[in-house]
C-alpha cells in the first residue's frame, strides 16, 4: 500500500466517501491515510497521551465508517465533522479523568546530551512541555479553541462550525484562552528561554 | 517587575505555537495499519458479502441471480411447448413435406436393418 499516494489522491472527500460505500477498497485506504494522522494528532494535542489519542482516533474513524452510508453530500465537510467528533471524544475523556489524576504527559525520549544541536532540541522540548502543561490547565473549550486556531491553524468560521458556536464566540474564547496561557506561562520565562535582558 | 510584565507577549506566544505546529505528533505505522484494516472491515459492501458467503450463494451470483433464473424458466417452458406442439413449419424443415411416418423406419436406412429383415 502506498500511503503517500493514497493520501494525496485528488479525489474530494465526498467522492471518496461515496466510493467507500460502494465497496472500493482504495477509497477505504485513501480516507484512512488522509484523516487518520490528522485525527490522531489533534487528539494527541488535546489529550497529550499517545495511547488515549489512538483510542480516540480509532473511535472517531469508526463513527465515520458507520456514518458513511448516510452521508449527505454538501451538508458538512468530512474534516469538520471528524474534528467535532474527535474534540467531543477528547473532552469526554478529560472530564472522566479529571479528579482521578493530573494529565499525564508522554515520556519523551531525552536527546543525547552530546548529539549535535542537542541543546537547542532540549530547549524546544522544554518549551513545548511547558506549553502542553499550560494548555492542559485551561478550561476544555478554551483549550480546544486555542489548539484549533493556533496549532492546527484553522480559520475562525471552521472552528465555529466544529465547536457549534458563533464566530464571535470563537474569537472571544481564543482571546481569553491566549490571555490565560500568557499568564500561566508568566512564571516560566526562563524555562521557555524568553529571558528579558 | 509586576506579574503583567512577566506575561508572555503575543509574539512570544505565537512563536511557541509555531513550534508546536512544527512538532506534529505522527501515528505509528502499526496504528495506521490497524486503522486501515478496520476501515476495510467496516465497508458496507464487504460486510454484506462476508455475511452472505456460502457455496450456493456464489452459484446464485455466478448465474446472475433472479433475472437470469427468470430467463432460464421462460426458455424451458418455450422448449417444452415446441416439443409437445411443434408448428407445421418446423416439422417440414425437419422431416420434409412428403415423408410419411411409416417411411421413417430406421431399418430402411441401414445395412444392419436389412440383414435383420432377412433373418
Contacts between the chains, C-beta under 8 A, distances in Angstrom:
chain1	res1	chain2	res2	distance
A	1	B	36	7.1
A	3	B	32	6.9
A	20	B	39	7.7
A	20	B	43	6.3
A	21	B	43	7.9
A	21	B	44	5.8
A	21	B	45	7.6
A	22	B	45	6.5
A	23	B	43	5.9
A	23	B	44	7.2
A	23	B	45	2.8
A	23	B	46	6.0
A	23	B	49	8.0
A	25	B	40	6.0
A	25	B	43	7.4
A	25	B	46	7.9
A	28	B	36	7.1
A	28	B	39	4.1
A	28	B	40	5.0
A	28	B	43	5.6
A	29	B	36	5.7
A	29	B	39	7.2
A	29	B	40	7.8
A	31	B	39	6.6
A	32	B	32	7.1
A	32	B	35	5.0
A	32	B	36	4.8
A	32	B	39	4.7
A	33	B	32	7.5
A	33	B	36	7.8
A	36	B	27	6.2
A	36	B	31	7.9
A	36	B	32	5.7
A	36	B	35	4.8
A	36	B	36	7.9
A	37	B	26	6.5
A	37	B	27	5.5
A	37	B	32	7.5
A	40	B	25	7.1
A	40	B	26	8.0
A	40	B	27	4.2
A	40	B	31	7.3
A	41	B	24	5.2
A	41	B	25	4.9
A	41	B	26	7.3
A	41	B	27	7.7
A	44	B	25	4.1
A	45	B	20	7.7
A	45	B	25	7.1
A	50	B	25	7.4
A	53	B	25	7.3
A	54	B	27	7.1
A	54	B	31	5.4
A	57	B	27	7.1
A	57	B	31	7.8
A	57	B	35	7.2
A	58	B	34	7.4
A	58	B	35	6.5
A	58	B	38	7.0
A	61	B	35	5.9
A	61	B	38	7.2
A	61	B	39	6.8
A	62	B	38	6.6
A	62	B	42	6.8
A	65	B	38	7.5
A	65	B	39	6.1
A	65	B	42	3.8
A	65	B	43	7.3
A	66	B	42	7.0
A	68	B	44	7.3
A	69	B	44	5.5
A	124	B	19	6.1
A	124	B	23	7.6
A	127	B	16	6.1
A	127	B	19	6.2
A	128	B	19	6.3
A	128	B	20	5.9
A	128	B	23	5.9
A	131	B	16	5.4
A	131	B	17	7.9
A	131	B	19	8.0
A	131	B	20	5.9
A	150	B	13	8.0
A	150	B	14	7.6
A	150	B	17	4.0
A	150	B	20	7.9
A	150	B	21	7.8
A	151	B	17	5.9
A	151	B	20	5.0
A	151	B	21	5.4
A	153	B	21	6.4
A	178	B	10	7.7
A	178	B	13	6.3
A	181	B	8	7.5
A	181	B	13	6.5
A	182	B	7	4.4
A	182	B	8	4.4
A	182	B	9	7.7
A	182	B	13	5.9
A	183	B	3	7.6
A	183	B	7	5.7
A	185	B	7	7.8
A	185	B	8	5.1
A	185	B	13	7.8
A	185	B	16	7.9
A	186	B	3	6.0
A	186	B	6	4.1
A	186	B	7	4.8
A	186	B	8	6.9
A	187	B	6	6.8
A	189	B	6	6.3
A	189	B	8	7.6
A	192	B	8	7.7
A	192	B	12	7.7
A	192	B	16	7.2
A	194	B	8	6.8
A	194	B	12	5.3
